Amino acid sequence: GPTFFLYPRILEEIFAACGHDLHAEVELIRLDPLYELVFEGGGRLPASGDPDRLASAVAAFCPRDAANLPRYMADNRAKLDAFRPILERPFTHVAEYLRPTVLRALPAMRPLSTVERDLARYFSDERVRLAFSFQSKYLGMSPFRCPSLFTILAFMEHEYGIWHPRGGCGAVIDAMARVARGMGVRIHLDDPVQEVLVEDGRARGLRFADRTERYDALFINADFAHAMTTLVPDSARRRWTDRRIARKSFSCSTFMLYLGIEGRIDTLGHHTIVLADEYRRNIAEIEAGRAPPGRPSFYVHNASVTDPTLAPPGHSTLYVLIPVGHNRPEGPDWIAERARYRRLALDRLAALGIEDLERRIRFEQVITPLEWERDMAIHKGATFNLAHSLDQMLMFRPHNRFDDIDGVYLVGGGTHPGSGLPTIFESARISARLAADDLGLDIPAGIAMPARPPRLEPAIMEAL
């Protein structure tokens, strides 16, 4: 799951709409440095949230690149300002592209460029470009393929900070549940859904192991492709059929180590990203998916240096993430690979200077793409959902008001605006407004929602 919070404005507004203050409910700690980048080819870059310290760190690699930081920040500030209205409203039909806000923003998107190519306009040193492009992995994509719009990801980190919720990211979800219960919401956990009940093209309720229940509307925040292919009959879906989902592109997956450690690890900061010397080869191996990367890049979350509440006294936690390919027939057998890749991950950590780690492990959980799919209900183990290519963004992503079945609204990385916590919270806000409008509930003044688009013929929807 996520290990930090970015761009808390959206969550602040959601709590405020419910009459609560996010910062009164959760203690958010702003981190500096944001993270440390370790380049196996040589050099370390502490990515500070302070512009002067960041410029000094970048200048150690390339003084000219450091001088271009203000231009990069200014351009991406304008890009985010242009795209924010697009990312905060539903994309339900082709006419959305003709809105003035969209037409003005499209040139800034540079649709024929990638994150890597766009950053080359500012930074000549490959390592500096990596420092501002590895964030494409938040979407499960390569910076060499990811649309150039997403240069805003690194910008948002430096502009708005990276935040650690005391108690871990789960503390934010607990706070949301606490506020929801205070407003009368009933939350049932460990109660698996077996089927979405569809009658005459409309969702009418859910079937559980021991009962059925009927509802006016359903929000599906499960992994989109898994939920559709396992909970909704294929015959009930006009556009997003099993056949169509099988043709879609999906993000990478991850190999995970969750470790409870005796003692502290003060040689590592809160976030450390190790970027492999042959980064392009590493990315190509992930995209091909035939075997796990031989010398992978990886990320280490050592949050106990900031927040000792995460482990018992005298202990700490480590979260290790290695990007790998999602599950496919020609991919690796993770039952056979599990032990070998665990050893590789521990050896990679030893190279960071944690040579006595294994003997200090007091708790361990390993999650491979196999477990992501089998145990966590993630389609193909693709932990970042549908890929964010241009043909799978905006109206080409599953819509927040799901077209195929009336009364169904989507939330999460598999719908508009996409993956990443800020955009997922925004998807929830968009879907809530749409549902409120459809159900005739009170909507705050000034929030105008578009009328429901006309239904298109199935053949037209399939072509789109």
Beta strands, then each sheet from edge to edge (+ up, - down):
strand 1: 5-6
strand 2: 28-30
strand 3: 35-39
strand 4: 44-47
strand 5: 162-165
strand 6: 193-199
strand 7: 202-208
strand 8: 212-214
strand 9: 218-220
strand 10: 253-262
strand 11: 271-275
strand 12: 298-301
strand 13: 315-324
strand 14: 361-367
strand 15: 408-410
sheet 1: 1+ 5- 2+
sheet 2: 4+ 3- 11- 12+ 13- 10+ 14-
sheet 3: 6+ 7- 8+
sheet 4: 9+ 15+
end
